[in-house]
Amino acid sequence: MKGIILAGGLGRRLGQLTRITNKHLLPIYNRPMIYYPLQTLVNAGIKDIMIVTGGNNAGDFLRLLDNGREFGLKDINYAYQQGEKGIADALSLAEHFADGEKIVVVLGDNIIEKPIKKYLESFSSQSEGARILIKKVPDPQRFGVVKLKGRKIVSIKEKPRKPESNYIVTGIYMYDNRVFDIIRTLKPSKRGELEITDVNNAYLKRGQLYYNILDGFWSDCGLPETIYKATTFIRNKCLRQERRK
């Protein structure tokens, strides 16, 4: 299985913080944000990784991460997204890298607490389809909202004004090689982007979308308050580890 980190976008909701740099290069306590999803994949046993980025600071990722030796990697692959065309568009740039294999996709601003290896093992046992990780949050209207009926997903709606549940799709997705065929069928949303929610709904219509509820802490870093939340969590975690030494 191959890993893909999507780290494009201009981070406009962060205002001056991203005026001269990419959001995913901002610090989360003592490390750049991009380190966390990269470490998540490495901890799950993924060694073949691509980072998709864009904007004027794309070269900074190469200067920062080099070939990934700090993470025990032989190399890191990179792809460049022109403009802001959405998460699904960014993912499409990794088709040649995926080369027909199953993939796990992590948004570059997702900070999580616990390993995802057990979810990847569940996905590996699937013969086809996709698997997403969902989480209960207090502000679901900012995300793709999942409506459940029993143990099944019945709908996913992108940023609804009136969410039908508090469960949302986190930025961790697992797809078989049909994902790129699905992306080719998508049309831009009202925002002018190819939405990853439309990809997930395509699998849902086929009856091939599975899920797990993500354990432990999770936060995106799309707003100043969520960066603060993630930083506070990582700081407290590091301090606890220091006290145990």
C-alpha positions in Angstrom: 0.0 0.0 0.0 1.2 3.5 -0.8 0.7 6.7 1.1 -0.2 10.1 -0.2 -0.2 13.4 1.8 -2.2 16.3 0.3 -0.6 19.5 1.4 -1.7 22.1 -1.2 -4.1 25.0 -0.8 -3.4 28.5 0.4 -4.8 28.3 3.9 -6.8 31.6 3.4 -8.7 31.1 6.6 -5.5 31.5 8.5 -5.0 35.1 7.3 -1.5 36.6 7.8 -0.1 33.2 9.1 0.0 31.9 5.5 0.8 35.1 3.7 4.4 34.0 3.1 4.3 30.3 3.6 2.3 27.1 3.1 0.0 26.2 5.9 1.5 22.8 6.3 4.9 24.3 7.1 3.5 26.2 10.1 4.7 24.9 13.6 2.6 22.6 15.7 4.4 23.0 19.0 7.9 21.8 18.3 7.7 20.4 14.7 6.3 21.6 11.3 2.8 20.6 10.7 3.7 18.3 7.7 5.8 16.1 10.1 2.7 14.8 11.8 0.9 13.2 8.9 4.2 11.9 7.5 5.0 10.3 10.9 1.5 8.8 10.9 2.1 7.0 7.6 5.6 5.8 8.7 4.3 4.5 12.0 1.6 2.5 10.0 4.4 0.8 8.0 4.0 2.9 4.9 7.4 3.6 3.3 6.4 4.6 -0.3 5.0 8.1 0.1 4.1 11.1 -2.1 3.5 14.6 -1.0 1.2 16.7 -3.3 1.6 20.4 -2.7 1.3 23.7 -4.6 1.7 27.5 -4.4 4.9 29.5 -4.2 6.4 27.6 -1.3 6.3 24.1 -2.8 10.1 23.9 -2.9 10.3 24.5 0.8 9.0 21.0 1.4 12.0 19.5 -0.4 14.4 21.7 1.5 12.7 20.8 4.8 12.2 17.1 4.3 14.9 16.2 1.8 14.5 12.5 1.0 12.9 11.6 4.3 15.9 10.1 6.0 14.8 11.7 9.2 11.8 9.4 9.1 13.7 6.3 8.0 12.7 6.7 4.3 14.9 6.1 1.3 13.1 8.9 -0.6 9.9 11.0 -0.8 8.0 11.6 -4.0 6.5 15.0 -4.8 3.8 16.3 -7.1 2.7 19.9 -7.8 -0.9 21.1 -8.0 -1.5 24.2 -10.0 -4.2 26.5 -8.5 -6.9 25.5 -6.0 -8.9 22.9 -7.7 -9.9 20.8 -4.7 -8.7 17.7 -2.8 -9.9 15.2 -5.4 -8.0 17.1 -8.1 -4.8 17.0 -5.9 -5.3 13.3 -5.4 -5.6 12.8 -9.2 -1.9 13.9 -9.6 -0.8 10.8 -7.7 -2.3 8.3 -10.2 1.1 7.4 -11.8 2.6 7.0 -8.3 -0.2 4.7 -7.1 0.5 2.5 -10.1 -2.6 0.3 -9.5 -2.0 -0.3 -5.8 -4.3 0.5 -2.9 -3.6 3.9 -1.3 -4.0 5.6 2.0 -4.5 9.4 1.8 -3.9 11.8 4.6 -4.7 15.5 4.6 -1.5 17.4 5.6 -3.3 19.4 8.3 -4.7 16.4 10.2 -3.2 15.8 13.7 -4.1 12.5 15.4 -3.2 10.8 18.6 -3.2 7.1 17.9 -1.8 4.8 15.2 -3.9 4.0 12.1 -2.3 0.6 11.4 -5.3 -1.4 12.5 -7.5 0.5 10.1 -5.1 -0.1 7.2 -5.2 -3.8 8.1 -9.0 -3.8 7.8 -8.8 -2.0 4.5 -6.2 -4.5 3.2 -8.7 -7.3 3.9 -11.2 -5.7 1.6 -11.3 -7.0 -1.9 -12.4 -3.7 -3.3 -13.8 -0.3 -2.4 -12.9 2.4 0.1 -12.7 3.0 3.8 -12.9 6.3 5.7 -12.3 7.2 9.3 -15.0 9.3 11.0 -15.1 11.2 14.2 -17.7 12.9 16.4 -17.1 16.7 16.7 -18.8 19.7 18.1 -18.7 21.7 14.8 -19.7 19.3 12.1 -20.9 22.0 9.7 -17.2 22.6 8.7 -16.8 19.1 7.3 -18.3 16.3 5.3 -21.1 15.2 7.6 -21.9 11.5 7.9 -25.4 10.2 8.5 -25.5 6.7 10.0 -28.4 4.2 10.1 -27.4 1.4 12.4 -23.9 0.5 11.4 -24.2 1.8 7.8 -23.5 5.1 6.2 -26.6 6.4 4.4 -25.3 9.8 3.3 -22.4 12.2 3.3 -23.1 15.9 2.9 -20.4 18.5 2.4 -20.5 21.4 4.9 -24.3 21.4 5.4 -25.9 24.3 7.2 -28.0 22.0 9.3 -25.9 18.8 9.9 -27.9 15.6 10.4 -25.3 14.2 12.8 -22.1 15.1 14.7 -20.1 12.5 12.8 -17.7 13.9 10.2 -15.2 12.4 7.7 -11.7 13.0 8.9 -8.9 13.7 6.4 -7.8 10.0 6.3 -9.1 8.0 3.3 -8.3 4.6 1.9 -9.1 3.8 -1.7 -8.6 1.0 -4.2 -7.3 1.7 -7.7 -10.7 2.7 -9.0 -10.6 6.0 -7.3 -8.8 7.7 -10.2 -11.6 6.5 -12.6 -14.1 8.0 -10.2 -12.3 11.3 -10.1 -12.3 11.5 -13.9 -16.2 11.5 -13.7 -16.5 14.4 -11.2 -17.7 17.9 -12.0 -16.6 20.9 -10.1 -18.7 22.0 -7.2 -20.1 25.5 -6.6 -16.7 26.3 -5.1 -15.1 25.4 -8.5 -13.4 22.4 -6.9 -13.4 18.6 -7.3 -14.7 17.5 -3.9 -13.4 14.4 -2.0 -17.0 14.0 -0.6 -18.2 13.3 -4.2 -15.5 10.5 -4.4 -16.7 9.0 -1.1 -20.4 9.2 -2.2 -19.5 7.4 -5.5 -18.2 4.5 -3.4 -21.2 4.7 -1.2 -23.6 4.4 -4.2 -21.7 1.3 -5.2 -22.1 -0.2 -1.7 -18.3 -0.2 -1.3 -17.7 2.4 1.3 -16.7 1.2 4.8 -15.7 3.1 7.9 -14.2 3.0 11.3 -14.6 5.5 14.2 -11.1 7.0 14.8 -9.8 6.5 18.3 -8.2 9.3 20.4 -7.5 12.9 19.7 -8.1 14.3 16.2 -8.0 17.9 14.8 -7.6 19.6 11.5 -5.5 22.8 11.5 -7.6 25.0 9.2 -8.4 27.7 11.6 -6.3 29.6 14.2 -8.3 28.0 17.0 -7.7 24.5 15.7 -4.0 25.1 15.3 -4.0 26.2 19.0 -6.0 23.1 19.9 -3.6 20.8 18.1 -0.5 22.6 19.5 -1.9 22.4 23.0 -2.5 18.7 22.7 1.0 18.0 21.3 2.6 20.2 23.9 0.9 18.3 26.8 1.7 15.0 25.2 5.4 15.9 25.0 5.5 17.2 28.5 4.0 14.0 29.8 6.6 12.0 28.0 9.4 14.1 29.4 8.1 13.6 33.0 8.2 9.8 32.4 11.9 9.9 31.6 
